[in-house]
């Protein structure tokens, strides 16, 4: 039996992002192992969402480097990073409201066809239906996206992210925030199944410690734009520096 591949799929090397006089991310170095579900946690304002925006190409770095499978990608635009197998979701789902659910999910497949014609359209459509079924939304496929609840929109956004092909890494920003417990279960099961069945790597930003504990064998903790701890949640939750970051002195 082959040994698991423990090489990093994603590395950030001393990345820094400033907004005027505010240093939102300050010399952050992370290594995400291939096939991992990593949690990214920390108090409000610690730089987690900015980090996801940097990794997905929405923000340009002021310093440092990002490497995906050994290739430097921090100079690439969002669509170029997506074409390399990196998907992302937003805390507030961003769907095209006047398009149907299935049309929203098909968009990455159509972009792929326009770029490379790598898969037949029939396979793309089949994949979209399977992923909608995967997140329990196939019965709503002909509904307009603007008719969905917030939780339903999150599920559709996740299905659309999983349409990236070939999919290597999914960046999820607060996928459990404000959604019904039943939808949380669907999201967690989708993450676990995609990780198990297709070896997709996930970086999950969340304040929901119950879900993080179930999903993430390892978490990285940010505070004031810096990495302050890493390890199993049970270990870092008792770290004095982490407690101070969350609770104050």
C-alpha positions as CSV (number, residue, x, y, z in Angstrom):
1,X,0.0,0.0,0.0
2,X,1.4,3.4,-1.0
3,X,2.2,5.8,1.8
4,X,-0.1,8.9,2.0
5,X,1.2,12.0,0.2
6,X,2.0,14.5,3.0
7,X,3.5,17.1,0.7
8,X,1.9,20.6,1.0
9,X,-0.7,21.5,-1.7
10,X,-0.7,25.1,-0.5
11,X,2.1,27.1,1.1
12,X,2.1,30.7,2.1
13,X,5.5,32.3,2.9
14,X,5.5,35.4,5.1
15,X,2.5,36.9,3.3
16,X,1.5,40.4,4.2
17,X,-1.5,42.5,3.2
18,X,-2.0,46.2,4.2
19,X,-5.0,48.5,3.8
20,X,-3.6,51.9,4.3
21,X,-2.1,51.9,7.8
22,X,-3.8,48.7,8.8
23,X,-1.8,45.5,8.5
24,X,-4.6,42.9,8.0
25,X,-2.2,39.9,7.4
26,X,1.2,40.1,8.8
27,X,4.0,37.7,7.8
28,X,1.6,34.7,7.7
29,X,3.2,31.3,6.8
30,X,0.8,28.3,6.4
31,X,1.3,24.9,5.0
32,X,-1.8,22.9,4.0
33,X,-1.2,19.2,3.4
34,X,-2.8,17.5,0.4
35,X,-6.1,15.8,1.3
36,X,-6.4,17.7,4.6
37,X,-9.4,19.5,6.1
38,X,-7.7,22.4,7.9
39,X,-9.6,24.8,10.1
40,X,-8.6,28.5,10.2
41,X,-9.9,30.1,13.4
42,X,-9.4,33.2,15.4
43,X,-11.2,36.2,16.9
44,X,-13.1,38.7,14.8
45,X,-10.7,40.9,12.9
46,X,-7.8,38.5,13.0
47,X,-7.4,38.4,9.2
48,X,-9.0,35.1,8.3
49,X,-11.3,36.4,5.5
50,X,-8.5,38.6,4.2
51,X,-6.4,35.5,4.0
52,X,-9.0,33.7,2.0
53,X,-9.4,36.7,-0.3
54,X,-5.6,36.7,-0.8
55,X,-5.5,32.9,-1.5
56,X,-8.3,33.2,-4.1
57,X,-6.7,36.2,-5.9
58,X,-9.2,38.9,-4.8
59,X,-6.4,40.8,-3.0
60,X,-2.9,41.3,-4.2
61,X,0.0,40.8,-1.7
62,X,2.1,43.5,-0.3
63,X,4.8,41.0,0.6
64,X,5.5,37.2,0.6
65,X,4.6,34.4,-1.7
66,X,1.9,31.8,-2.3
67,X,2.7,28.4,-3.8
68,X,0.1,25.9,-5.1
69,X,1.6,22.4,-5.7
70,X,5.0,24.1,-6.0
71,X,3.9,26.8,-8.5
72,X,3.9,30.4,-7.4
73,X,0.4,31.8,-7.9
74,X,0.2,35.1,-5.9
75,X,0.6,37.1,-9.1
76,X,-2.4,35.4,-10.8
77,X,-5.9,36.7,-11.1
78,X,-8.9,35.0,-9.5
79,X,-10.0,33.2,-12.7
80,X,-6.5,31.9,-13.3
81,X,-6.3,30.6,-9.7
82,X,-9.7,28.9,-10.2
83,X,-8.4,27.3,-13.4
84,X,-5.7,25.7,-11.4
85,X,-8.2,23.9,-9.2
86,X,-8.9,26.3,-6.4
87,X,-12.5,27.0,-5.5
88,X,-14.0,29.3,-2.8
89,X,-17.2,30.1,-1.1
90,X,-18.3,33.4,0.6
91,X,-19.9,34.0,4.0
92,X,-22.8,35.7,2.2
93,X,-23.5,33.5,-0.9
94,X,-22.9,35.2,-4.2
95,X,-25.3,33.8,-6.7
96,X,-26.8,35.3,-9.9
97,X,-30.3,35.9,-8.6
98,X,-32.1,35.9,-11.9
99,X,-30.5,32.7,-13.0
100,X,-31.8,29.3,-12.0
101,X,-30.1,27.1,-9.5
102,X,-28.8,24.7,-12.2
103,X,-27.6,27.6,-14.3
104,X,-25.6,29.0,-11.4
105,X,-24.0,25.6,-10.7
106,X,-23.2,25.0,-14.4
107,X,-21.2,28.3,-14.7
108,X,-17.8,26.9,-13.8
109,X,-18.3,24.1,-16.3
110,X,-19.1,26.5,-19.0
111,X,-16.1,28.6,-18.2
112,X,-14.0,25.4,-18.4
113,X,-15.4,24.6,-21.8
114,X,-14.7,28.1,-23.0
115,X,-11.1,27.8,-21.8
116,X,-10.1,24.3,-22.7
117,X,-13.0,22.1,-24.0
118,X,-11.7,19.5,-21.6
119,X,-15.0,17.7,-20.8
120,X,-18.0,17.0,-22.9
121,X,-21.0,19.2,-22.1
122,X,-23.1,16.1,-21.2
123,X,-20.5,15.2,-18.5
124,X,-20.6,18.7,-17.1
125,X,-24.4,18.7,-16.9
126,X,-24.3,15.2,-15.3
127,X,-21.8,16.5,-12.7
128,X,-23.9,19.5,-11.9
129,X,-27.0,17.4,-11.2
130,X,-25.0,15.0,-9.1
131,X,-23.6,17.8,-7.0
132,X,-27.0,19.4,-6.5
133,X,-28.2,16.0,-5.3
134,X,-25.1,15.8,-3.1
135,X,-26.2,19.0,-1.3
136,X,-30.0,18.1,-1.3
137,X,-30.9,20.9,-3.8
138,X,-31.6,19.0,-7.0
139,X,-35.3,19.3,-6.5
140,X,-34.9,23.1,-6.6
141,X,-32.8,23.1,-9.8
142,X,-35.3,25.2,-11.8
143,X,-36.0,27.7,-9.1
144,X,-34.5,31.2,-9.4
145,X,-31.5,31.7,-7.1
146,X,-33.2,34.9,-5.6
147,X,-36.0,32.7,-4.3
148,X,-33.8,30.6,-2.1
149,X,-33.3,31.0,1.6
150,X,-29.8,31.9,2.9
151,X,-29.1,28.4,3.8
152,X,-30.2,27.0,0.5
153,X,-28.1,29.7,-1.3
154,X,-25.1,28.5,0.7
155,X,-25.7,24.9,-0.5
156,X,-25.9,26.0,-4.1
157,X,-22.8,28.1,-3.7
158,X,-21.0,25.0,-2.4
159,X,-22.2,22.9,-5.3
160,X,-21.0,25.5,-7.7
161,X,-17.6,25.6,-6.1
162,X,-17.3,21.8,-6.3
163,X,-17.9,22.1,-10.1
164,X,-14.3,23.4,-10.6
165,X,-12.4,20.8,-12.6
166,X,-10.0,19.4,-11.7
167,X,-10.7,20.4,-8.1
168,X,-7.8,20.5,-5.7
169,X,-8.5,22.9,-3.0
170,X,-11.7,24.6,-1.6
171,X,-11.5,27.7,0.5
172,X,-14.6,28.1,2.6
173,X,-15.4,31.4,4.5
174,X,-17.8,30.8,7.4
175,X,-20.0,28.2,5.6
176,X,-22.0,27.5,8.8
177,X,-22.8,31.1,9.8
178,X,-26.5,31.7,10.3
179,X,-27.7,28.5,8.6
180,X,-30.2,26.0,10.0
181,X,-28.7,23.0,11.9
182,X,-30.1,20.6,9.2
183,X,-28.2,22.6,6.5
184,X,-25.1,22.5,8.6
185,X,-25.2,18.7,8.6
186,X,-25.6,18.7,4.8
187,X,-22.6,21.0,4.5
188,X,-20.4,18.9,6.8
189,X,-21.4,15.7,5.0
190,X,-20.5,17.3,1.6
191,X,-17.1,18.3,2.9
192,X,-16.4,14.9,4.4
193,X,-17.5,13.0,1.3
194,X,-15.6,15.1,-1.2
195,X,-12.5,14.8,0.9
196,X,-13.0,11.1,1.3
197,X,-14.2,10.2,-2.2
198,X,-12.3,12.7,-4.3
199,X,-9.4,13.6,-2.0
200,X,-10.3,17.3,-2.2
201,X,-8.4,19.5,0.3
202,X,-10.3,22.1,2.3
203,X,-9.4,25.2,4.3
204,X,-12.4,26.1,6.4
205,X,-12.8,29.4,8.2
206,X,-15.3,29.2,11.0
207,X,-16.3,30.5,14.4
208,X,-18.4,27.3,14.9
209,X,-16.2,25.2,17.1
210,X,-18.6,22.2,17.2
211,X,-18.3,21.9,13.4
212,X,-14.6,22.6,13.4
213,X,-14.0,19.9,16.0
214,X,-15.9,17.4,13.8
215,X,-14.3,18.3,10.5
216,X,-10.7,19.4,11.2
217,X,-8.1,17.2,12.7
218,X,-5.8,20.3,12.8
219,X,-6.5,24.0,13.1
220,X,-4.4,27.2,12.5
221,X,-5.2,30.1,14.8
222,X,-4.8,33.7,13.7
223,X,-4.7,36.9,15.8
224,X,-3.9,40.4,14.6
225,X,-3.0,39.1,11.2
226,X,-0.4,36.6,12.6
227,X,-0.4,32.8,13.1
228,X,-0.3,32.3,16.9
229,X,-0.9,28.5,17.2
230,X,-1.4,25.3,15.2
231,X,-2.5,21.8,16.1
232,X,-5.5,19.8,17.2
233,X,-8.4,22.0,18.4
234,X,-8.3,20.4,21.9
235,X,-4.6,21.3,22.2
236,X,-4.8,24.9,20.9
237,X,-7.9,25.7,22.9
238,X,-5.9,25.4,26.0
239,X,-2.9,27.4,24.7
240,X,-2.3,30.5,26.9
241,X,-1.6,32.7,23.9
242,X,-4.8,31.6,22.2
243,X,-6.9,32.1,25.4
244,X,-5.5,35.6,25.7
245,X,-6.3,36.4,22.0
246,X,-10.0,35.3,22.5
247,X,-10.5,36.5,26.1
248,X,-8.0,39.2,26.7
249,X,-5.6,39.3,29.7
